Amino acid sequence: MSRLRILVLGPDCHPERVSIPRVTYCHAAALAQLHDVTLVARSFVEHDLRRANAPFRAIEIVRTGLSDQIWSWVFRRILKSNYDSQLRTALGYPFQIAFEWRAWRQLRRRIFAGEFDVVLRVVPITAVLPSPFAFFLRKGPIPFVIGPINGGLPWPSGFGQLEKQKEWVSGLRNLYRYLPFARSTYRYAAAIIAASSQTFSEFLAYSDKLFFVPENGIGRSTVSEGSLRAESGGKLGLIFVGGLVPRKACDLALRAAAPLLRSDLAHFAVVGDGTERKRLEDLTRSLGIEKAVTFYGWLSHAEVLKRMRSADVFVFPSVRDFGGGVVFEALAAGAVPVVVDFGGPGDIIHQEVGYKVPLTNESDVVREIEKILVNLESNRDLLNRLRQQGMSYARECLTWDAKAQATTQVLNWAVGRAPKPDLLPPKLLHLERAGDLEEDSRAVLG
């Protein structure tokens, strides 16, 4: 099938920054390996985008002048460069609208001249920031596709961690449907790509054009060709990687591993830093496991992957994680993931490659993870089988190449070149029947 000419809206794509900017850059670059991609971005990422030398057909820079400067200042000074803040989404709304309005004025003549086959908006990933492009293209000449979109995970009860991190602005989330372009974005989009089963469930009113593609991916070179075999007589190597913030729930991982650590049957590596570090260090002393736990702080990406490859089990009981890119990397490295069955990690892990425990309450999660770790410590054959299957799964299904191939199926359908692909989420969270899902999505979308 011939290459598509894709106009990709990725205002904050960046090859080196963490979180969403790098995720979306990797996705756009993988698409550029398959198609003729023109990437549309803000002026303050231009230098790094061009220096990365990705195979884009062109990089189109949209300069919004004072708006760019104000947003850059707000992000650095008010948000402290925190991509994880919900306040960032709320404050970013007018700047996103300004960017797309200017991009439309800059590119509309070329769009109507037939230079592109389809418009794909990959950033912002959050579903609550609408796109004027959907309205502008409602009568053609080319389709508009949005996604992967993500977000909207409920705040589960029974976890004190979340009460420490929940932001007041989260209570205003549903007001987004009253913003300009909010309804037209999804009404006029030719296709909607959801990055989680939760987001998919919110948009089931548009099931005729709704698809599932995970938010994250990994480079093919990241996947280990082999991994050190876990010897029956050696200590079980446990690792946690992530920000030491309340919702990542590293404390639950430490509490669950404590019996093995006190018995000198395991060692726990904690990679990351954050506001919870001192409390976690105090916790290891109160549990009597401080000699079996090493806090490494932040490490380079290469060093993180190295430590994951030498670990046996990746213990990651994050109780509110949208994408879970680190879980992809654990699978690729051969560390068997143990996660909570919620959000992105719950969508990716299945019983052939790892474990996911029900999201109930702190005590239950600790108890279930403890059982899993004790079982893996005593059954190294099972551990090695899971790690080998996990690496194969990562190699075949979780690379950026695989994500680009799935997105290509959606785009070819949107432009009328291929039949509708069957891309459904592994599960739909919280709601039991399709009728309930559709009713809920109508209520959310108005």
Buried (B, 14 or more C-beta within 10 A) or exposed (E): EEEBBBBBBBBBBBBEBEBBBBBBBBBBBBBBEBBBBBBBBBBBBBEBBEEBEBEBBEBBBBEBEEBBEBBBEBBEEEBEEEBBBBBBBBBBBEBBBBBBBBBBEBBEEEBEEEBBBBBBBBBBBBBBBBBBBBBBBEEEEBBBBBBBBBBBBEBBEEBEBBEEBBEEBBEEBEEBBEBEBBBBBBEBBBBBBBBBBBBBBBBBBBBEBBBBBBBBBBEBEBBBEEBBBBEEEBBBBBBBBBBBBBBBBBBBBBBBBBBBBBEEBBBBBBBBBBEBBEEBBEBBEEBEBBEBBBBBEEBEEEEBBEBBBBBBBBBBBBBBBBBBBBBBBBBBBBBBBBBBBBBBBBBBBBEEBBBBBEBBBBEEBBBBBBEBBBEBBEBBEEBBBBBBBBBBBBBEBBBBBBBBBBBBBBBBBBBEEBEBBEBBBEBBBBBEEEEBBBBBBEEBBE
